[in-house]
Amino acid sequence: MKGSTDVPCETTKSLAIISAGYCRGAPKDGTEAGPTAVLNSGLFAQLQAHFGAIHLDIDRPDGADIHKSLDPDFAGMKNPRAVSVATKHVSERVYEYSRNGSLVLTLGGDHSNAIGSLTGATRGLREKLDSNVAVICVDAHVSINTPDTSPSGNIHGMPLAFATGIAQTKGEGIFDWIEKKHLIDVKRLVYVGTRDVDDKEKEIIATHGIKVFDMDQIRRNGIESVMDEVMNYIGGSIPIHLSCDIDVLDPEWAPSAGHLVPDGLSLDEGQYIARRVHSTERLAAMDLVEVNPSIDLPGVQRTVDSACFLIRSALGVSYE
């Protein structure tokens, strides 16, 4: 591969959906049912009507469901072998579709699945376009703890650390599949909607100069102004990966999320972000994670509906 540059993004013509129903990166089960809940809510039919034929990938690799007793903690990580296998599989599937020119939607599953979606899209788009990739991460957290800084050891708090290379592999074959060609550029990474950041994560953000627009800034300046700054920061030509944790929304709109944090985005604000990305005509990949149908059962449909609104807005799908 040549050195990546900034080149205009081609318009994608087909949609691939990766069902990444893996939950071993989080302390709570339940997110494994997230993709099915979202797709069966009517979204899949709406996407078919808009895009025509869709590639739906639901394969599960051997080892992703290894029994927890056979997957002991290692180097500050819980369930590391299962998560490494699952995210490698997601990365390979996203890579194949991205390299072939499809717009790829990955549905989690817990946030560790973004290790796969981010690395796969980055590698695929670099090969196809010889281009950098901008990542807009819409999340209540920054999810950039390393195994050394994580207070919990749960890998769903580490996806951006592995996808940027800030977290290093530590042996036993765990995440050793991640290579330089997979890594996103921290200078092309921007967060929107954060409001719950660990002290060690703040140090990582400062050390690497990563751009963050938190909820305080959104409340002061408004989501429109913040998104103007986001777009100016990432530049006007390269493909965009929109990475969404449903917990970026206020619990009013997403009560069945894996890790609730109050005072989040309204659904209208979340949709505005997604529409702004769509309007660039440069969206090349999207992931949406942490919908957990086992949490707050009365609020599941509201959470699923919110997820569908974000996806439709980003993909430019009308809804009546």
N, C-alpha and C positions, 0 to 999 in steps of 0.2 A: 504493500500500500504506500502511496506517496504521502508526503506531509499534507494533512488536511487543511483545506482552505475554506473560505466562505464563498459559496457559489449559489446562484438562484435555485430554489427548490422546485422540482417538477410537480405538477399536479398528479396526485394519485387517483387511480380509476377504480380500484376494487377495495373491498374491505375484508380483512381477516380478523376473526375474534378468537382470542386464546382464553379458554376457561382455566384459570389458575386457582383451583379450589384447594389450596394448601394452607394449613393453619398452624404448623409447628413452630413458626417464628414468634407466635404470640402466647401469652399465658392462658388465654381463654380459647376453647374450641368454639366452633360455630361459623367462623368466616368461610369454612369450606363449602357452606351452602350459599354463599353470597352470589356467585356467578349464575347459578340456576334461578335464584329468586329474582335477580335483575332481568335476565333474559326472558323468563316465563311471565313477566308482568305485562307483556305486550311489546316490549322493546324489540325483540328479535324480528317480529313481523313488520314493525315499522322500519327497521333498518333494511330488511329485505325489499320492502316497497321502494325505498329510496335508492339503494345501491344495486338492486338486482341480486345476482348470485353472490353469496357470502361464503367464505371459507371459515367453517367452525371447527376449531381444534380442541378436542376434549381428552386427548391422550394423557395417560399418567405413566410416568417412568417407574421401573422397578427401583425400590429403595426409598422412594419419597414417603412411603407409609411405614417405614421401619418401626418396630415397636420401641416405645420410649426406653424400655429397659435395656435395649441393645444400642442406645444412642446416648451415652453418658455425656455430661458436660465436658467441654474441652476449651481451654484457653479463654475462659470467660464467656463462652457461648452455650446456650441451652439448645438441645436437639440439633446440633450442628450438621450432622451427616445427612439427616433427612432434608434439612433446608438447603444444603449445598446441592444435593441431587435434584431437588425440585426446581430450584432457581436456575441450575444449568439447563434443565429441560426447557423451561420457559424461555431462557435466553436463546437457545438454539432454534426454537420454533419462531420466535419473534424475528430473529436474524434472517431466517429463510424468507419469510413474508416481506420484510422490509427490503431486503436485497432485490427481491423480484418486483418491487414497486407498489406493493399494497399498503394502504393505510392500516395500521394494526391497532386494535383495541384489546387490551389485556384486562381481564376482570379477576380480582382477587376475592377471596383469599386475604390473608393478612399482609401487612406492608412489606414483609420480607420478599414477597413476590416481585416487588419493584427492582430488586437486584437483577432479576432475569429480564424484565421488560426494558429497563434502562440500558443494560449492557447489550442486549440483543439488537435493539433499535439503533443504538449508537454504532455498533459494528456494521450492521447492514447498510445504514445510510452512508457511512463513510465509504464503504466499498462501491455502492451504487453511484453516489454523487461526488465522491472525493471531497466531502464537506464536513465542517464542524456541525454539531447539533446543539441547539439551544434547549435547555430543560427548564420549564416553568413548573415548580413544585408547589402545589396548593395544599397546605397541610397545617393543622394546628400546632404541629411539632416540626422540628427540622430533621429528625430521624437520621442523625449523622453521628451518633455515638459509635465508637469503636469497641471491640471486645475489651480493650483495656480501660475505657472510660465508662462503659455502661454500668449503671447501678443495679440492673436486673439480670443481665445476660440474655434478654430476649432479643432475637435478631430482628424482629419487626421494628426495633428502634435503631437499626444500623444500616438500612439499605443504601442511603446516600454515601455512607462511608466506604462501603465496598464498591459502589458504582463509580466513585471518583478515584479510587485507589488510596484514599486516606487510611483506610483499614488494610493492613497487610495480612496475607495468609500466614498460617502458623504451623502447617504440617498436617500429617495424617490424611492428605488428599482433600481437605476441607477448603472449598473455594479456590483450589489451585487451578481451576479451569479459567479463572478470570485473568486475562492478559491485557497488555497495554492497548490493544486494538478495541477492547470493550469499554474503555474508561471515558466518562464524560469529562469535559473541561470545566473546572470549577469557575472559570471566568465566564462561562456560558450558562451557569446555573443561577437561578433566582427563585426565591421563596416569596409566597404571598399568603397572608392570613395567619401567620404564626402567632402563638400566644402562650406556649408552654415549652420553654427551652431550658435544658439542664445547664448548670454552670460550666461543665466541661465542654458541652456543645458550643456554648458562647465563645469559649477559648478557640475551638476549632474554626468557627466561623470567622473570628477576628484574624487568626493566624493565616488563613487562606484567602482572606478578603472576599468572602462570599456575600452576595447581595441579598438582603432580607428586607421585605416590606411587611411589618407586623401589623397586628390589629390596631394598635395605637395610631400608627401612621394612616391606616385606612379610615379610622374614625376622624382624625384631624383633617385629612385632605380629600377624602372621598375616593371611592373605588375607581371612578373614571380617571382622576388625576394619577392615582397609583399605577393604573394599567398603562397610561401614557408613558410613565417613567420606565415601567417594565419593558415596553416595546422599544423605547429608545435605547435601553441598556443592551438588549439582546441583538439589536441590529435588524436591518430590513430585508435580508435575503436568504438566510439559512433556514433549514427545516426545524420545526418545533416539536418537541415531545412534551405533552401536557400530562403531568403526573399528579393524580388526585387521591388524597386520603379523604374519605367522606367526613371525617371528624373536623375538617376545616369549617364545615357548617355548624352553626349554633345547634345545640341539642334539641331546640324546638323543631328543627328541620331534619335532624338525623339522630333520633334517640337510640337507634339500634346500631350504634357505631362501637368499635372496639374500645376506645379510650375517650370518653366524653370530656370536653373542656368548655366551660361556659363562655359567653360573650364572643361567639364566632360570627362568621359571615351569615347574612341572610341568604335565602335561596335566590332572591333576585340578584344579589351581589355575586354569588357563585355562577349564576347563569351569565351575568355580564362578562365575567372573566372568560368563560368558555366561548361566548359569542365573539369577543375581541380576538381570541386566538383563531377561531374559524374565519373571521373576516380577513385575516392575513393571507389566506389560501396557502399556508405553509405548514399546516398541521400534518405531520407524518406518522405520529404514534401517540397513543393515549393509554394510560392505565388508570383504573379506579379500584381502590382497595378498602378493606375494613368494614364492609357491610356485613353485619352479624345478625342473622335472623333469629338467633337464640337469645338475644338481649332485648328486654322491653318488648315483649310480644305484641302489646297493643300498638307499639310504634313502628313495627316492622314495615308495614305498607307505606307509611310516611317516609321512612328512610329509603326504601326501594324507589319510591316515586321521585324523591330528590335526586338520587343517583341517576335515574333515567333522564330527568330534566337536564342535568349537567352533560350527560353523554349526547343527548339530542342537540343541545345548544352547540357543543364543540364540533359535532359532525354535520351541522347544518340541516338537520332533519326536522321538518315541520311536524306539528302535533296539533290535532284537533280533538 
